[in-house]
Amino acid sequence: MQYYLLNTYYIFLVLGVVLGIINYKKSDSPMKVFISLLVITLIAEFISYKLYNAKKYEEKNSAYHIYNVIEAVIITTYFLRLYYLPKRKLLLYLSLIIWPVIGIMNMLFLQPITELNNNMLILESFAIITMSLYSIHRIVKNSYLHNIFNYAHFWLAVVLLIGWSSTFFFWAFIKVLYGNDWPYIDIVLNMHIIICILVYAGIATVLFFYPKMKKLEYR
């Protein structure tokens, strides 16, 4: 079952990338950042897939150490570009420094580059959940938006909130569950993959309707 779930996940990820590339020129600045994240995610997943099949598990973990830092920087940039904030440029520069420093500190003192970096994933999840909630709050309070359901970035914030909430709880307990040989670990893993499928199906849907939604944002 897991094989089919993973293939479905890859299909929706590829679909999201294709739709993103098609709509790239018509997209606003934050959406272009988000589309770049999808492309990088696809590359990272392809590398991970190849390394896993080659049974190079330590190299696979190393790839995710690097990818998760890049992912955190891009998602932070996406949310910062959505709104005018005081000292926004400073915050962008800080994210370019802080996330790599956190990643390096984790590799040096807590989880070597050849180990699973669930510490980074938990911290990243918490940060993205917080930014998603703040984004939804800002969108709901925006009086210029006639209908928030026509606003693509509202749906992306909701999707990110759901996806990273799942990631937070999954990676927070993964080592405990595997370490104790919990009999239901495969069920939990499959549920997490299903949520990831729904996340990328949601992203693909938003990108499919994005040109139409963009015309209706402020109507």
GUTI-178946 format. One line per field, with one value per residue: x, y, z of N, C-alpha, C in turn; residue number from 1. Coordinates in nm, 3 decimals, m for minus. Layout:
! GUTI-178946
n_X (X/...);
n_Y (Y/...);
n_Z (Z/...);
ca_X (X/...);
ca_Y (Y/...);
ca_Z (Z/...);
c_X (X/...);
c_Y (Y/...);
c_Z (Z/...);
nr (NUM/...);
This chain:
! GUTI-178946
n_X (0.083/0.194/0.372/0.204/0.085/0.304/0.374/0.145/0.170/0.406/0.307/0.117/0.287/0.454/0.254/0.179/0.418/0.431/0.195/0.259/0.483/0.361/0.194/0.372/0.469/0.244/0.212/0.211/0.468/0.503/0.386/0.554/0.781/0.682/0.634/0.894/0.980/0.835/0.957/1.221/1.163/1.071/1.309/1.464/1.317/1.344/1.620/1.634/1.479/1.633/1.867/1.763/1.677/1.923/2.015/2.158/2.143/2.248/2.350/2.110/1.986/2.164/2.113/1.856/1.909/2.031/1.834/1.610/1.689/1.708/1.442/1.310/1.407/1.300/1.020/0.982/1.058/0.852/0.621/0.699/0.703/0.441/0.317/0.331/0.568/0.718/1.063/1.104/1.294/1.517/1.429/1.414/1.684/1.779/1.652/1.792/2.027/1.974/1.831/2.019/2.223/2.095/2.053/2.319/2.416/2.254/2.351/2.617/2.608/2.386/2.238/2.414/2.511/2.462/2.252/1.895/1.719/1.520/1.494/1.533/1.317/1.100/1.129/1.117/0.858/0.704/0.762/0.655/0.386/0.315/0.361/0.175/m0.072/m0.063/m0.068/m0.322/m0.480/m0.417/m0.519/m0.793/m0.860/m0.824/m0.974/m0.994/m1.016/m1.268/m1.376/m1.237/m1.208/m1.155/m0.896/m0.583/m0.360/m0.469/m0.568/m0.329/m0.199/m0.370/m0.340/m0.065/m0.068/m0.217/m0.059/0.196/0.129/0.069/0.323/0.469/0.366/0.413/0.697/0.782/0.732/0.838/1.087/1.050/0.834/0.938/1.154/1.036/0.922/0.654/0.343/0.170/0.296/0.326/0.070/0.041/0.245/0.146/m0.084/0.031/0.155/m0.073/m0.187/0.013/m0.025/m0.281/m0.216/m0.044/m0.218/m0.404/m0.245/m0.188/m0.447/m0.506/m0.315/m0.407/m0.651/m0.558/m0.513/m0.779/m0.867/m0.698/m0.797/m1.030/m0.970/m0.999/m1.260);
n_Y (m0.122/0.122/0.175/0.248/0.473/0.647/0.679/0.810/1.045/1.149/1.193/1.401/1.598/1.640/1.726/1.966/2.112/2.129/2.276/2.505/2.601/2.656/2.867/3.056/3.306/3.463/3.497/3.650/3.805/3.661/3.414/3.324/3.271/3.059/2.870/2.821/2.687/2.447/2.336/2.295/2.118/1.897/1.823/1.757/1.541/1.359/1.311/1.198/0.968/0.824/0.780/0.631/0.398/0.307/0.225/0.401/0.529/0.707/0.911/0.998/1.105/1.316/1.472/1.564/1.718/1.941/2.022/2.085/2.319/2.499/2.487/2.597/2.862/2.950/2.925/3.101/3.336/3.346/3.400/3.646/3.806/3.830/4.036/4.385/4.463/4.621/4.681/4.466/4.378/4.345/4.134/3.935/3.905/3.820/3.572/3.435/3.401/3.296/3.045/2.871/2.876/2.752/2.499/2.415/2.418/2.218/1.996/1.990/1.962/1.814/1.635/1.456/1.500/1.266/1.149/1.123/1.427/1.517/1.708/1.958/1.951/1.956/2.210/2.371/2.308/2.417/2.690/2.738/2.671/2.876/3.103/3.051/3.063/3.333/3.449/3.368/3.504/3.773/3.781/3.730/3.961/4.152/4.408/4.476/4.256/4.102/3.845/3.597/3.338/3.337/3.403/3.303/3.277/3.253/2.992/2.852/2.909/2.777/2.512/2.475/2.502/2.275/2.066/2.104/2.087/1.819/1.719/1.815/1.670/1.408/1.383/1.455/1.237/1.019/0.882/0.776/0.604/0.423/0.331/0.193/m0.013/0.006/m0.137/m0.016/0.157/0.158/0.221/0.481/0.604/0.570/0.724/0.975/1.005/1.009/1.252/1.421/1.376/1.488/1.751/1.826/1.777/1.972/2.201/2.176/2.206/2.471/2.603/2.531/2.668/2.921/3.140/3.224/3.281/3.491/3.703/3.752/3.833/4.087/4.150);
n_Z (0.000/0.080/m0.125/m0.340/m0.232/m0.205/m0.475/m0.565/m0.422/m0.541/m0.798/m0.764/m0.669/m0.892/m1.070/m0.946/m0.980/m1.261/m1.320/m1.180/m1.321/m1.566/m1.493/m1.406/m1.516/m1.495/m1.232/m0.902/m0.695/m0.438/m0.508/m0.710/m0.560/m0.411/m0.609/m0.692/m0.466/m0.492/m0.719/m0.626/m0.420/m0.565/m0.697/m0.473/m0.370/m0.577/m0.572/m0.315/m0.354/m0.540/m0.387/m0.177/m0.308/m0.385/m0.148/0.007/0.276/0.467/0.305/0.201/0.428/0.467/0.244/0.305/0.532/0.417/0.232/0.397/0.529/0.313/0.229/0.456/0.449/0.202/0.240/0.453/0.322/0.131/0.294/0.406/0.182/0.123/0.260/0.352/0.574/0.859/0.828/0.650/0.462/0.624/0.784/0.590/0.522/0.770/0.791/0.599/0.727/0.986/0.960/0.818/1.017/1.233/1.118/1.080/1.346/1.453/1.311/1.400/1.681/1.770/1.585/1.368/1.020/0.886/1.013/1.078/1.059/1.255/1.457/1.333/1.158/1.336/1.458/1.228/1.145/1.356/1.320/1.063/1.097/1.274/1.109/0.908/1.048/1.125/0.874/0.777/0.962/0.893/0.632/0.669/0.807/0.615/0.460/0.196/0.041/m0.124/m0.123/0.054/m0.022/m0.285/m0.296/m0.363/m0.194/0.056/0.057/0.020/0.260/0.437/0.348/0.397/0.675/0.754/0.646/0.770/1.037/1.060/0.996/1.215/1.441/1.354/1.313/1.565/1.723/1.591/1.633/1.886/1.843/1.654/1.803/2.012/1.884/1.801/1.713/1.533/1.368/1.088/1.003/1.100/0.954/0.692/0.712/0.743/0.494/0.335/0.416/0.319/0.047/0.015/0.074/m0.143/m0.349/m0.293/m0.331/m0.605/m0.703/m0.630/m0.790/m1.039/m1.059/m1.026/m1.222/m1.270/m1.011/m0.946/m1.093/m0.957/m0.704/m0.571/m0.612);
ca_X (0.000/0.282/0.429/0.105/0.067/0.420/0.362/0.040/0.233/0.495/0.224/0.061/0.400/0.490/0.144/0.192/0.532/0.393/0.098/0.333/0.565/0.267/0.139/0.479/0.476/0.124/0.206/0.269/0.600/0.500/0.354/0.676/0.866/0.621/0.657/1.035/0.986/0.786/1.060/1.331/1.112/1.071/1.449/1.506/1.250/1.405/1.750/1.606/1.429/1.748/1.955/1.695/1.683/2.063/2.042/2.253/2.054/2.316/2.352/1.972/1.969/2.245/2.040/1.745/1.965/2.052/1.706/1.521/1.734/1.665/1.296/1.271/1.438/1.207/0.885/0.987/1.058/0.716/0.531/0.742/0.670/0.296/0.269/0.427/0.601/0.833/1.194/1.087/1.422/1.601/1.378/1.454/1.827/1.795/1.613/1.902/2.136/1.930/1.799/2.143/2.293/2.023/2.083/2.459/2.425/2.192/2.443/2.740/2.595/2.272/2.213/2.511/2.452/2.423/2.135/1.767/1.719/1.385/1.497/1.514/1.181/1.007/1.141/1.065/0.712/0.650/0.775/0.563/0.251/0.297/0.349/0.047/m0.180/m0.055/m0.112/m0.468/m0.533/m0.403/m0.608/m0.931/m0.877/m0.803/m1.104/m0.992/m1.051/m1.413/m1.403/m1.107/m1.204/m1.101/m0.758/m0.501/m0.267/m0.544/m0.571/m0.193/m0.174/m0.448/m0.275/0.061/m0.103/m0.256/0.056/0.304/0.079/0.092/0.468/0.513/0.333/0.474/0.841/0.805/0.720/0.884/1.194/0.991/0.751/1.027/1.239/0.957/0.861/0.507/0.286/0.086/0.379/0.297/m0.058/0.071/0.325/0.055/m0.171/0.112/0.171/m0.204/m0.199/0.103/m0.093/m0.388/m0.150/0.000/m0.339/m0.458/m0.157/m0.212/m0.580/m0.491/m0.241/m0.494/m0.750/m0.492/m0.541/m0.916/m0.873/m0.624/m0.887/m1.142/m0.918/m1.050/m1.394);
ca_Y (0.000/0.238/0.199/0.320/0.604/0.729/0.713/0.912/1.167/1.201/1.239/1.533/1.692/1.672/1.805/2.101/2.178/2.158/2.387/2.623/2.651/2.711/2.993/3.134/3.444/3.536/3.494/3.761/3.773/3.551/3.288/3.281/3.211/2.931/2.778/2.781/2.585/2.321/2.283/2.247/2.000/1.786/1.782/1.692/1.411/1.272/1.270/1.109/0.843/0.753/0.738/0.525/0.276/0.262/0.191/0.499/0.595/0.820/1.018/1.047/1.193/1.435/1.554/1.630/1.823/2.059/2.063/2.146/2.456/2.574/2.492/2.692/2.996/2.985/2.943/3.228/3.442/3.349/3.470/3.785/3.880/3.844/4.156/4.491/4.462/4.707/4.614/4.337/4.336/4.298/4.002/3.843/3.879/3.742/3.433/3.375/3.371/3.218/2.905/2.794/2.862/2.648/2.371/2.379/2.387/2.087/1.896/1.984/1.931/1.729/1.526/1.461/1.510/1.132/1.105/1.188/1.560/1.549/1.833/2.069/1.941/2.000/2.356/2.427/2.291/2.517/2.822/2.749/2.674/3.012/3.196/3.020/3.119/3.478/3.483/3.352/3.616/3.895/3.772/3.745/4.100/4.240/4.458/4.496/4.128/4.083/3.705/3.534/3.206/3.360/3.447/3.181/3.269/3.203/2.846/2.801/2.917/2.669/2.386/2.468/2.481/2.134/1.980/2.115/2.036/1.675/1.698/1.842/1.558/1.285/1.380/1.469/1.107/0.911/0.802/0.704/0.497/0.321/0.275/0.102/m0.114/0.022/m0.219/0.062/0.259/0.163/0.291/0.624/0.648/0.578/0.841/1.094/1.014/1.050/1.396/1.485/1.368/1.589/1.883/1.857/1.783/2.105/2.299/2.162/2.262/2.617/2.648/2.509/2.776/3.047/3.252/3.273/3.338/3.617/3.805/3.775/3.859/4.209/4.181);
ca_Z (0.000/0.091/m0.259/m0.421/m0.171/m0.241/m0.617/m0.575/m0.369/m0.644/m0.911/m0.731/m0.661/m1.031/m1.125/m0.891/m1.046/m1.401/m1.317/m1.134/m1.433/m1.665/m1.442/m1.343/m1.567/m1.454/m1.086/m0.825/m0.638/m0.341/m0.575/m0.779/m0.457/m0.376/m0.723/m0.685/m0.360/m0.548/m0.809/m0.543/m0.349/m0.661/m0.714/m0.348/m0.360/m0.678/m0.517/m0.203/m0.411/m0.598/m0.279/m0.102/m0.389/m0.384/m0.008/0.064/0.372/0.530/0.205/0.193/0.544/0.442/0.146/0.373/0.618/0.332/0.173/0.496/0.551/0.195/0.236/0.560/0.399/0.095/0.295/0.527/0.219/0.075/0.385/0.421/0.060/0.112/0.327/0.382/0.716/0.892/0.819/0.582/0.403/0.734/0.821/0.483/0.540/0.893/0.763/0.522/0.821/1.102/0.927/0.799/1.144/1.309/1.055/1.108/1.489/1.472/1.256/1.477/1.823/1.805/1.489/1.258/0.886/0.837/1.088/1.050/1.121/1.301/1.536/1.238/1.107/1.441/1.469/1.103/1.150/1.450/1.257/0.949/1.154/1.326/0.995/0.840/1.130/1.114/0.738/0.771/1.040/0.813/0.517/0.718/0.849/0.500/0.414/0.051/m0.023/m0.124/m0.088/0.081/m0.087/m0.419/m0.278/m0.368/m0.081/0.171/0.048/0.041/0.404/0.499/0.312/0.472/0.815/0.769/0.616/0.868/1.165/1.051/1.002/1.352/1.530/1.304/1.339/1.708/1.788/1.503/1.692/1.999/1.789/1.596/1.908/2.096/1.795/1.809/1.605/1.442/1.304/0.943/0.985/1.122/0.839/0.577/0.733/0.716/0.348/0.281/0.440/0.222/m0.083/0.017/0.070/m0.278/m0.433/m0.268/m0.398/m0.749/m0.729/m0.622/m0.908/m1.156/m1.063/m0.991/m1.314/m1.249/m0.876/m0.944/m1.148/m0.867/m0.569/m0.508/m0.665);
c_X (0.086/0.343/0.333/0.081/0.182/0.415/0.255/0.092/0.323/0.416/0.170/0.170/0.442/0.382/0.150/0.304/0.496/0.297/0.166/0.415/0.477/0.220/0.245/0.478/0.358/0.117/0.261/0.398/0.597/0.474/0.476/0.773/0.813/0.644/0.802/1.056/0.942/0.891/1.175/1.289/1.112/1.213/1.498/1.444/1.307/1.540/1.731/1.562/1.543/1.842/1.894/1.701/1.824/2.109/2.153/2.176/2.120/2.324/2.213/1.943/2.045/2.173/1.925/1.792/1.979/1.920/1.618/1.561/1.688/1.514/1.249/1.295/1.335/1.066/0.878/0.982/0.919/0.622/0.570/0.706/0.519/0.247/0.378/0.447/0.716/0.962/1.185/1.217/1.517/1.559/1.416/1.601/1.853/1.759/1.721/2.020/2.091/1.904/1.925/2.220/2.228/2.054/2.224/2.478/2.365/2.285/2.567/2.722/2.483/2.255/2.311/2.442/2.407/2.301/2.010/1.758/1.580/1.380/1.467/1.370/1.078/1.010/1.085/0.912/0.647/0.651/0.672/0.419/0.219/0.277/0.219/m0.071/m0.182/m0.106/m0.263/m0.536/m0.530/m0.501/m0.754/m0.960/m0.864/m0.938/m1.110/m1.026/m1.201/m1.450/m1.270/m1.094/m1.158/m0.954/m0.668/m0.413/m0.338/m0.542/m0.433/m0.157/m0.247/m0.381/m0.144/0.035/m0.136/m0.134/0.163/0.259/0.098/0.240/0.520/0.489/0.400/0.621/0.875/0.808/0.781/0.990/1.143/0.912/0.835/1.110/1.167/0.889/0.708/0.442/0.207/0.165/0.351/0.167/m0.036/0.147/0.237/m0.038/m0.097/0.132/0.041/m0.225/m0.109/0.042/m0.201/m0.331/m0.111/m0.114/m0.404/m0.377/m0.179/m0.346/m0.575/m0.421/m0.322/m0.593/m0.689/m0.521/m0.680/m0.927/m0.807/m0.711/m0.997/m1.100/m0.987/m1.185/m1.503);
c_Y (0.126/0.276/0.283/0.461/0.698/0.771/0.820/1.047/1.231/1.257/1.379/1.638/1.736/1.759/1.948/2.179/2.219/2.277/2.517/2.685/2.717/2.851/3.092/3.281/3.528/3.555/3.621/3.713/3.659/3.415/3.235/3.216/3.071/2.827/2.731/2.676/2.449/2.256/2.222/2.121/1.878/1.733/1.705/1.554/1.311/1.219/1.169/0.971/0.758/0.699/0.624/0.392/0.218/0.220/0.278/0.587/0.715/0.939/1.080/1.143/1.324/1.530/1.629/1.737/1.953/2.112/2.137/2.288/2.546/2.593/2.596/2.837/3.039/3.009/3.072/3.346/3.458/3.430/3.617/3.869/3.902/3.979/4.261/4.489/4.559/4.625/4.475/4.287/4.281/4.157/3.896/3.805/3.793/3.595/3.360/3.337/3.271/3.071/2.822/2.772/2.752/2.509/2.323/2.340/2.249/1.975/1.879/1.927/1.831/1.608/1.540/1.452/1.375/1.076/1.180/1.319/1.600/1.672/1.953/2.070/1.989/2.152/2.425/2.420/2.397/2.656/2.840/2.749/2.815/3.112/3.174/3.080/3.272/3.524/3.475/3.467/3.746/3.896/3.793/3.891/4.200/4.283/4.478/4.368/4.106/3.943/3.633/3.399/3.216/3.401/3.324/3.165/3.230/3.051/2.786/2.803/2.805/2.534/2.368/2.441/2.334/2.043/1.984/2.080/1.885/1.642/1.715/1.721/1.429/1.277/1.399/1.332/0.992/0.822/0.720/0.583/0.385/0.253/0.174/m0.008/m0.113/m0.050/m0.140/0.168/0.271/0.237/0.442/0.680/0.665/0.698/0.970/1.114/1.060/1.200/1.473/1.485/1.476/1.730/1.918/1.854/1.920/2.214/2.296/2.224/2.415/2.671/2.631/2.625/2.915/3.161/3.311/3.340/3.475/3.733/3.844/3.818/3.977/4.250/4.129);
c_Z (0.000/m0.044/m0.343/m0.365/m0.210/m0.387/m0.639/m0.528/m0.476/m0.763/m0.883/m0.717/m0.802/m1.095/m1.075/m0.956/m1.188/m1.406/m1.273/m1.245/m1.539/m1.623/m1.393/m1.387/m1.522/m1.303/m1.022/m0.759/m0.536/m0.407/m0.651/m0.681/m0.423/m0.486/m0.724/m0.576/m0.413/m0.636/m0.728/m0.466/m0.441/m0.682/m0.592/m0.334/m0.461/m0.629/m0.403/m0.252/m0.467/m0.490/m0.197/m0.178/m0.395/m0.244/0.053/0.162/0.439/0.435/0.190/0.309/0.526/0.347/0.212/0.471/0.538/0.280/0.274/0.531/0.436/0.196/0.337/0.515/0.294/0.149/0.377/0.431/0.158/0.165/0.403/0.299/0.043/0.163/0.338/0.534/0.742/0.889/0.754/0.522/0.509/0.776/0.717/0.497/0.663/0.871/0.685/0.611/0.928/1.070/0.898/0.929/1.229/1.252/1.086/1.255/1.519/1.426/1.344/1.618/1.858/1.713/1.372/1.122/0.830/0.910/1.044/1.127/1.169/1.392/1.447/1.186/1.209/1.454/1.345/1.100/1.238/1.387/1.146/0.994/1.205/1.212/0.919/0.916/1.121/0.977/0.724/0.847/0.958/0.696/0.559/0.755/0.733/0.441/0.263/m0.025/m0.011/m0.078/m0.069/0.012/m0.232/m0.415/m0.264/m0.245/0.049/0.173/0.068/0.189/0.478/0.473/0.389/0.620/0.841/0.753/0.723/1.008/1.171/1.065/1.145/1.442/1.486/1.343/1.486/1.778/1.709/1.568/1.811/1.949/1.731/1.705/1.994/2.014/1.804/1.690/1.500/1.366/1.155/0.915/0.999/1.003/0.715/0.590/0.704/0.565/0.284/0.300/0.344/0.082/m0.091/0.009/m0.073/m0.379/m0.417/m0.337/m0.548/m0.788/m0.728/m0.746/m1.036/m1.172/m1.042/m1.090/m1.293/m1.113/m0.871/m0.997/m1.050/m0.727/m0.500/m0.565/m0.573);
nr (1/2/3/4/5/6/7/8/9/10/11/12/13/14/15/16/17/18/19/20/21/22/23/24/25/26/27/28/29/30/31/32/33/34/35/36/37/38/39/40/41/42/43/44/45/46/47/48/49/50/51/52/53/54/55/56/57/58/59/60/61/62/63/64/65/66/67/68/69/70/71/72/73/74/75/76/77/78/79/80/81/82/83/84/85/86/87/88/89/90/91/92/93/94/95/96/97/98/99/100/101/102/103/104/105/106/107/108/109/110/111/112/113/114/115/116/117/118/119/120/121/122/123/124/125/126/127/128/129/130/131/132/133/134/135/136/137/138/139/140/141/142/143/144/145/146/147/148/149/150/151/152/153/154/155/156/157/158/159/160/161/162/163/164/165/166/167/168/169/170/171/172/173/174/175/176/177/178/179/180/181/182/183/184/185/186/187/188/189/190/191/192/193/194/195/196/197/198/199/200/201/202/203/204/205/206/207/208/209/210/211/212/213/214/215/216/217/218/219);
